[in-house]
Amino acid sequence: MEVRDPLHGAIQLDEGEVAIVDHPFVQRLRGIKQMGFSELPFPGAVHTRYAHSLGAMELAGRAFDKVFRRDPFGDAAARTRFRDVVRVAALCHDLGHAPFSHCTEFAMPPLRGLGVSAYDPAAVASRLDRTASHEDYTIGVLTKSTLDATISAHFPFGGRHVAALVSSEVKLDDDFFHHAGRDYRRVLSQLISSELDVDRLDYLVRDSYFSGARYGEIDVDWLLSNLEWHEDAQGNVSLMLDQRAVYAFDDFMISRYHMFMSVYFHHKSVVFEEMLKRHFAGPARTWEFPSEIEAYLPLDDVAMHSYLRKADDDWARRIVQRRPYRRVIERHGNEREVDLTDARHRLDAAGIDHLAAGSTGKLSRYSAMGKKREKAPRIWVIDRSPGSRGDITPLEDATRIFARYQEARHITRLYVNEADVAHARDVLDAR
């Protein structure tokens, strides 16, 4: 089967992949817009999680071929099963997204209620009573729905193996990812979720293309062409990048950062998210995310819009009628520079209802150099430039981009009812 994609051209799917694509949980993604409320300031941004998932699958296959052009397997069957599982994982990595994508994730139930037994109990013990994420629902769909049987019927692996590449918290009781003394789970996982994964390589270009913003125009082909694999002393295989592509990596990171600051954190998108939170926190809310995985299937953007149209609540009506609160102040900078406590006190004293919103842009999980940072398997860089000795170093030591963007960038905003805009500005301008 062939699917035509505006970014990647013809995407080829084999029989097993077609069966997965046709599964209701994958088809559900046709009904979820990739960028949530971003279609309001960027009207072309109406592309879906389904299109993105197909694109990520295509890039996963290309990335696998580049990483392993220096063939470590010596076995065609092993190579095929690893290539197949990483493509399926890329296709399925977003299955758990809620209506409006990330915008409603705050309203999900606690993880404990999902009953996801695929997780290592020790790995998730500290967050069982915290709000679940879309990734938790993804793991649930892969391991608790009929999709698991569909995968197993067409491939020599099941939903749990696919889930193991989506989340490091998934526990496996077999050696599926081991071959000839090497463990490939780490490198295949990094292709799905890391600082240089196919998810980001697709969504940045796709979101840029459909939104009309040009920040996401990155050199995907050059990055993929310079991917390799690296084996440590314990036989764990990791992702490695050739030094000559480090500048392209820097550009990729900066592009992602600018997409967040200028597109994903756009003031109009943010205010609709805040209004939705007001509705969900109020007495008119009747929507609840189900903990039972199969009951999650019919939930998409249409279902959420239908719910909001029927809700007896001004916040819901504002969302449906596209009548947002209006921005009256916005600040960018560090935490001290964006503090709006005084402005909020002034609005409160004047009896003006307002919404406060904060967004934080951070280059990467490696940004906090020398401080506590997110633990993630390292990506390595090999230097093959003339006169070099083929030295291999951690990615964070091979580029200055992390050091240059250590500080998180914050945006804070206050919004008020359109009828209160002039009054609010007078109050905020008063000295």
C-alpha positions as CSV (number, residue, x, y, z in Angstrom):
1,M,0.0,0.0,0.0
2,E,1.2,3.6,-0.7
3,V,0.2,6.7,1.1
4,R,0.9,10.1,-0.4
5,D,2.3,12.6,2.1
6,P,3.0,16.3,1.4
7,L,6.3,16.2,3.2
8,H,7.8,12.8,2.6
9,G,6.2,11.8,-0.7
10,A,5.1,8.2,-1.2
11,I,5.1,6.2,2.1
12,Q,5.1,2.5,1.6
13,L,3.3,0.2,4.0
14,D,3.5,-3.6,4.0
15,E,0.5,-5.9,4.8
16,G,1.1,-5.9,8.6
17,E,1.5,-2.2,8.8
18,V,-1.7,-1.7,6.8
19,A,-3.5,-3.9,9.4
20,I,-2.2,-1.6,12.2
21,V,-3.0,1.6,10.3
22,D,-6.6,0.3,9.8
23,H,-7.1,-0.4,13.5
24,P,-9.7,1.9,15.1
25,F,-7.2,3.3,17.6
26,V,-4.9,4.4,14.9
27,Q,-7.8,5.7,12.7
28,R,-9.0,7.6,15.8
29,L,-6.0,10.0,15.3
30,R,-7.6,11.3,12.1
31,G,-10.0,13.2,14.5
32,I,-7.3,14.8,16.6
33,K,-5.6,18.0,15.3
34,Q,-1.8,18.0,15.8
35,M,-1.6,21.5,17.2
36,G,-4.7,21.8,19.3
37,F,-5.9,25.4,19.6
38,S,-3.0,26.6,17.3
39,E,-5.3,26.5,14.3
40,L,-6.9,29.7,15.7
41,P,-3.9,32.0,15.1
42,F,-2.6,29.7,12.3
43,P,-5.6,28.7,10.3
44,G,-3.6,26.3,8.1
45,A,-2.6,24.2,11.1
46,V,-5.4,21.7,10.8
47,H,-3.3,18.7,10.1
48,T,-3.8,15.6,12.3
49,R,-2.0,13.3,14.6
50,Y,-2.7,10.6,12.1
51,A,-0.7,12.3,9.3
52,H,2.1,13.0,11.8
53,S,2.2,9.3,12.9
54,L,2.5,8.1,9.3
55,G,5.3,10.6,8.7
56,A,7.2,9.6,11.9
57,M,6.9,5.9,10.7
58,E,8.4,6.8,7.4
59,L,11.3,8.7,9.0
60,A,11.8,5.8,11.5
61,G,12.5,3.4,8.6
62,R,14.9,5.9,6.9
63,A,16.7,6.5,10.2
64,F,17.0,2.8,10.9
65,D,18.6,2.2,7.5
66,K,21.1,5.0,8.0
67,V,22.0,4.0,11.6
68,F,22.6,0.4,10.6
69,R,24.2,0.8,7.2
70,R,27.2,-0.5,9.0
71,D,25.4,-3.8,9.6
72,P,25.9,-5.3,13.1
73,F,23.3,-8.0,12.8
74,G,24.7,-10.5,10.3
75,D,21.2,-11.9,10.2
76,A,18.5,-10.7,7.8
77,A,15.6,-11.9,10.1
78,A,17.0,-10.0,13.1
79,R,17.4,-6.8,11.0
80,T,13.9,-7.1,9.7
81,R,12.3,-7.5,13.1
82,F,14.1,-4.6,14.6
83,R,13.3,-2.4,11.6
84,D,9.6,-3.4,11.8
85,V,9.3,-2.8,15.5
86,V,10.8,0.7,15.3
87,R,8.5,1.6,12.4
88,V,5.4,0.3,14.3
89,A,6.5,2.2,17.4
90,A,6.8,5.4,15.5
91,L,3.4,4.9,14.0
92,C,1.8,4.2,17.4
93,H,3.7,6.6,19.6
94,D,0.9,9.2,19.8
95,L,-2.1,6.8,20.2
96,G,-2.9,8.1,23.6
97,H,-3.4,11.8,22.7
98,A,-6.5,13.3,24.0
99,P,-8.9,15.7,22.2
100,F,-7.2,19.0,21.3
101,S,-3.9,17.1,21.7
102,H,-1.9,18.4,24.7
103,C,-4.5,21.0,25.7
104,T,-6.8,18.6,27.7
105,E,-4.1,16.4,29.2
106,F,-4.4,18.2,32.5
107,A,-7.8,16.6,33.0
108,M,-6.8,13.0,32.7
109,P,-7.4,10.6,35.7
110,P,-4.6,9.3,37.9
111,L,-2.3,6.8,36.4
112,R,-3.3,4.2,39.0
113,G,-6.8,4.0,37.5
114,L,-5.6,3.0,34.1
115,G,-4.3,-0.3,35.4
116,V,-1.3,-0.5,33.1
117,S,0.4,-3.7,34.1
118,A,3.2,-3.3,31.4
119,Y,5.0,-0.8,33.6
120,D,7.8,-1.8,35.9
121,P,6.1,-1.2,39.3
122,A,9.2,0.4,40.8
123,A,9.6,2.8,37.9
124,V,6.1,4.2,38.3
125,A,5.5,3.9,42.0
126,S,6.1,7.6,42.7
127,R,3.5,8.8,40.1
128,L,0.6,6.3,40.4
129,D,-1.6,8.9,42.0
130,R,-0.5,11.7,39.7
131,T,-2.4,12.7,36.6
132,A,-1.8,10.3,33.7
133,S,-0.2,11.5,30.5
134,H,-1.0,10.8,26.9
135,E,2.0,8.4,26.9
136,D,0.3,6.4,29.7
137,Y,-2.8,6.0,27.5
138,T,-0.5,5.1,24.6
139,I,1.0,2.3,26.7
140,G,-2.5,1.2,27.7
141,V,-3.7,1.1,24.1
142,L,-0.7,-0.9,23.0
143,T,-1.0,-3.5,25.8
144,K,-4.6,-3.5,26.9
145,S,-6.6,-3.0,23.7
146,T,-7.3,-5.3,20.7
147,L,-4.4,-3.5,18.9
148,D,-2.0,-5.8,20.8
149,A,-3.6,-8.9,19.1
150,T,-3.4,-7.1,15.7
151,I,0.3,-6.5,16.1
152,S,1.0,-10.0,17.3
153,A,-0.9,-11.5,14.4
154,H,1.3,-9.8,11.8
155,F,4.7,-9.5,13.4
156,P,7.0,-11.6,15.6
157,F,6.4,-9.1,18.5
158,G,3.5,-7.7,20.4
159,G,2.2,-4.5,21.7
160,R,4.4,-4.7,24.8
161,H,7.5,-4.7,22.7
162,V,6.3,-1.7,20.8
163,A,5.4,0.0,24.1
164,A,9.0,-0.7,25.3
165,L,10.3,1.7,22.7
166,V,7.8,4.4,23.6
167,S,8.5,4.3,27.3
168,S,11.5,3.2,29.2
169,E,9.2,2.4,32.2
170,V,7.8,-0.6,30.3
171,K,9.2,-3.9,31.7
172,L,10.0,-6.8,29.4
173,D,10.5,-10.4,30.5
174,D,12.2,-11.6,27.4
175,D,15.3,-10.8,25.4
176,F,13.5,-9.6,22.2
177,F,15.9,-6.7,21.7
178,H,19.0,-8.7,22.3
179,H,20.9,-10.2,19.3
180,A,24.4,-11.6,19.1
181,G,25.5,-10.2,22.4
182,R,24.1,-6.7,21.9
183,D,21.1,-5.0,23.4
184,Y,19.3,-2.8,20.8
185,R,16.5,-1.4,22.9
186,R,18.3,1.8,23.8
187,V,19.1,2.9,20.3
188,L,15.7,1.9,18.9
189,S,14.0,3.8,21.8
190,Q,16.2,6.9,21.0
191,L,14.8,6.9,17.5
192,I,11.3,7.2,19.0
193,S,12.1,9.5,21.9
194,S,15.3,11.4,22.4
195,E,16.9,14.8,21.6
196,L,17.1,13.6,18.0
197,D,14.1,11.4,17.4
198,V,11.8,10.9,14.4
199,D,8.8,12.4,16.3
200,R,10.5,15.8,16.5
201,L,12.0,15.6,13.0
202,D,8.5,15.1,11.6
203,Y,6.4,17.4,13.7
204,L,8.7,20.4,13.5
205,V,8.7,20.3,9.7
206,R,5.0,19.4,9.5
207,D,3.9,22.0,11.9
208,S,6.0,24.7,10.2
209,Y,4.6,23.7,6.8
210,F,0.9,23.8,7.8
211,S,1.1,26.7,10.2
212,G,3.0,28.9,7.7
213,A,5.7,29.6,10.3
214,R,9.2,29.0,9.0
215,Y,11.1,28.2,12.2
216,G,10.8,24.5,11.7
217,E,12.6,24.3,8.4
218,I,15.5,21.9,9.3
219,D,17.9,19.7,7.3
220,V,16.2,16.4,8.1
221,D,18.0,14.5,5.3
222,W,21.5,15.6,6.5
223,L,20.7,14.7,10.1
224,L,19.5,11.2,9.1
225,S,22.4,10.7,6.8
226,N,24.8,11.2,9.7
227,L,23.3,8.8,12.2
228,E,25.2,5.8,13.4
229,W,25.3,3.3,16.3
230,H,27.7,3.1,19.2
231,E,28.3,0.1,21.5
232,D,29.5,0.4,25.1
233,A,31.4,-2.2,27.1
234,Q,28.2,-3.8,28.3
235,G,26.9,-4.4,24.8
236,N,24.3,-1.6,25.0
237,V,23.8,0.1,21.6
238,S,23.2,3.8,21.5
239,L,22.5,6.5,18.9
240,M,25.6,8.3,17.5
241,L,25.9,11.3,15.2
242,D,28.8,12.2,13.0
243,Q,30.6,15.4,14.1
244,R,30.0,17.0,10.7
245,A,26.2,17.2,11.4
246,V,26.5,18.9,14.8
247,Y,25.8,22.3,13.3
248,A,22.6,20.9,11.7
249,F,21.7,19.5,15.1
250,D,22.2,22.9,16.6
251,D,19.9,24.4,14.0
252,F,17.4,21.7,14.7
253,M,17.4,22.5,18.5
254,I,17.1,26.2,17.9
255,S,14.3,25.7,15.4
256,R,12.4,23.6,18.0
257,Y,12.9,26.3,20.6
258,H,11.7,29.0,18.4
259,M,8.6,27.0,17.3
260,F,7.7,26.7,21.0
261,M,8.2,30.4,21.8
262,S,6.6,31.8,18.7
263,V,4.0,29.2,17.6
264,Y,3.1,26.7,20.3
265,F,3.0,29.4,23.0
266,H,1.1,31.9,20.8
267,H,-1.0,34.1,23.1
268,K,-4.3,33.2,21.3
269,S,-3.7,29.4,21.7
270,V,-2.7,29.9,25.3
271,V,-5.9,31.8,26.3
272,F,-8.1,29.1,24.9
273,E,-6.3,26.5,26.9
274,E,-6.8,28.7,30.0
275,M,-10.5,29.1,29.3
276,L,-10.8,25.3,28.9
277,K,-9.1,24.9,32.3
278,R,-11.6,27.3,33.9
279,H,-14.5,25.3,32.5
280,F,-13.0,22.0,33.7
281,A,-12.5,23.5,37.2
282,G,-16.1,24.8,37.4
283,P,-19.4,23.2,38.5
284,A,-20.7,22.8,34.9
285,R,-18.1,20.2,34.0
286,T,-19.5,16.8,33.2
287,W,-16.7,15.5,31.0
288,E,-14.5,12.7,32.5
289,F,-11.7,10.8,30.8
290,P,-12.4,7.1,31.1
291,S,-9.8,4.9,32.8
292,E,-11.0,1.9,30.8
293,I,-8.9,1.8,27.6
294,E,-11.5,0.7,25.1
295,A,-13.8,3.5,26.3
296,Y,-11.1,6.0,25.2
297,L,-11.6,5.1,21.6
298,P,-14.5,7.5,20.7
299,L,-12.8,10.5,22.3
300,D,-11.6,13.0,19.6
301,D,-11.9,16.7,18.8
302,V,-15.4,16.2,17.5
303,A,-16.5,14.6,20.8
304,M,-15.0,17.5,22.8
305,H,-16.5,20.1,20.6
306,S,-19.9,18.4,20.9
307,Y,-19.5,18.3,24.7
308,L,-18.6,22.0,24.9
309,R,-21.5,23.0,22.7
310,K,-23.9,21.4,25.2
311,A,-22.1,22.6,28.3
312,D,-24.1,25.2,30.4
313,D,-21.0,27.4,31.1
314,D,-19.7,30.7,29.8
315,W,-16.2,29.4,29.4
316,A,-17.4,26.6,27.1
317,R,-19.6,29.0,25.1
318,R,-16.6,31.3,24.7
319,I,-14.5,28.5,23.3
320,V,-17.2,27.3,20.9
321,Q,-18.0,30.9,19.8
322,R,-14.3,31.9,19.5
323,R,-14.7,34.7,22.0
324,P,-11.5,34.7,24.0
325,Y,-10.4,36.9,26.9
326,R,-8.1,39.6,25.6
327,R,-4.4,40.0,26.4
328,V,-3.6,43.2,28.4
329,I,-0.1,42.5,29.4
330,E,2.7,40.2,28.3
331,R,6.3,39.8,29.6
332,H,9.3,37.7,28.4
333,G,12.4,36.9,30.4
334,N,13.6,35.1,33.4
335,E,11.4,34.3,36.4
336,R,12.0,37.6,38.1
337,E,11.4,39.7,34.9
338,V,8.1,38.1,34.1
339,D,6.6,38.2,37.6
340,L,3.1,39.6,37.3
341,T,2.1,39.4,41.0
342,D,1.7,43.2,41.3
343,A,-0.4,43.4,38.1
344,R,-2.7,40.7,39.3
345,H,-3.1,42.4,42.7
346,R,-4.1,45.6,40.9
347,L,-6.7,43.9,38.7
348,D,-8.1,42.1,41.8
349,A,-8.3,45.4,43.7
350,A,-10.2,46.9,40.8
351,G,-12.6,43.9,40.7
352,I,-11.5,42.8,37.2
353,D,-11.6,39.1,36.6
354,H,-8.6,37.9,34.7
355,L,-6.8,34.8,33.5
356,A,-3.1,34.4,34.2
357,A,-1.0,32.1,32.0
358,G,2.7,31.2,32.0
359,S,4.7,29.4,29.4
360,T,8.3,28.2,29.7
361,G,10.6,27.6,26.8
362,K,13.6,25.4,27.5
363,L,16.1,24.3,24.8
364,S,16.5,20.7,26.0
365,R,16.7,18.3,28.8
366,Y,20.4,19.0,28.8
367,S,20.0,22.7,29.3
368,A,20.7,22.6,33.0
369,M,24.4,22.1,32.7
370,G,26.0,21.3,36.0
371,K,22.6,21.1,37.7
372,K,20.1,18.3,38.1
373,R,18.8,17.4,34.6
374,E,16.6,14.8,33.1
375,K,18.2,11.4,32.9
376,A,18.2,10.1,29.4
377,P,20.4,7.6,27.5
378,R,23.2,9.5,26.0
379,I,23.6,10.3,22.3
380,W,27.2,10.1,21.2
381,V,29.2,12.1,18.6
382,I,32.1,10.7,16.6
383,D,34.7,13.0,15.1
384,R,36.1,11.7,11.7
385,S,37.4,15.1,10.5
386,P,40.8,15.1,8.8
387,G,43.5,14.8,11.4
388,S,41.2,13.5,14.1
389,R,41.5,10.1,15.9
390,G,37.9,9.2,15.7
391,D,37.2,10.4,19.2
392,I,33.7,9.7,20.6
393,T,32.2,12.1,23.0
394,P,28.8,12.7,24.6
395,L,26.5,15.0,22.5
396,E,26.3,17.6,25.3
397,D,30.1,17.9,25.2
398,A,30.4,18.1,21.4
399,T,28.3,21.3,20.9
400,R,28.1,24.6,22.7
401,I,24.3,24.9,22.1
402,F,23.3,23.6,25.5
403,A,25.7,26.0,27.3
404,R,24.4,29.0,25.3
405,Y,20.8,28.2,26.1
406,Q,21.0,27.1,29.7
407,E,18.5,29.6,31.0
408,A,14.8,28.9,30.5
409,R,12.8,31.6,28.8
410,H,9.5,32.5,30.4
411,I,6.4,34.2,29.0
412,T,3.7,35.4,31.3
413,R,0.4,37.0,30.3
414,L,-2.8,38.4,31.8
415,Y,-6.1,38.3,29.9
416,V,-9.4,40.0,30.7
417,N,-13.0,40.1,29.4
418,E,-13.2,42.1,26.2
419,A,-15.5,44.6,28.1
420,D,-12.8,45.2,30.7
421,V,-9.8,45.8,28.4
422,A,-9.8,49.6,28.5
423,H,-10.3,49.6,32.3
424,A,-7.7,47.0,32.9
425,R,-5.1,48.9,30.8
426,D,-5.8,52.1,32.8
427,V,-5.4,50.2,36.1
428,L,-2.1,48.6,34.9
429,D,-0.8,51.9,33.5
430,A,-1.5,53.8,36.7
431,R,1.5,54.7,38.8
